[in-house]
Amino acid sequence: MRARRGEIAAVGRAGNLDVALQFFLSSYDRFPARPDSQLVDTITAAEAVLGSGIANTFKLAFRVAGMLGRTNAERVQVFDDVRRFYAIRNSIVHGDRLTETQGQRLGRVDDVRDYVRRLLVAFVRLAASSSPTRYAKQFFKEGLDAELQDEQARRRMLRELGIIR
């Protein structure tokens, strides 16, 4: 599914959805396919869609886990996964040598791409919706963290995004 540039961005609802989609697609389009560039592109897509200025391991992991984890245990798993993948991404972009454990985890880059794909599907759905919503760009920049603290508000948001039923 390739949207014409500006088509989804013009809706202006979620974070930088056009940038997120561009980097996410790049995680599949680069040749030759390399897990390190796939990871960097995927994390960049997550940062773009979940609000500007994240550049913080905890905040990105917290947001992804809060939005995708259906149970407490699943939220903990997603949080830990994203946190570890973000640390690998940092090592890559700063030119650090990966540990053996990081190298093995990098082989599972499709795990983090699946998380980000699920987020992007929800944000595309939100952007394409003609229904009025409180979940606009500003919300994801400033209100998401507080919303994730209230289970009832969190579930309402996730239903509207189509992440849960």
ABEGO torsion letter per residue (X at the ends): XBBBBGAAAAAGABBBAAAAAAAAAAAAABOBBBAAAAAAAAAAAAAAAAEBGAGBAAAAAAAAAAAABABAAAAAAAAAAAAAAAAAAAAAAAGBBBBAAAAAAAAAAAAAAAAAAAAAAAAAAAAABABBBABBAAAAAAAAAAAAABAAAAAAAAAAAGABX
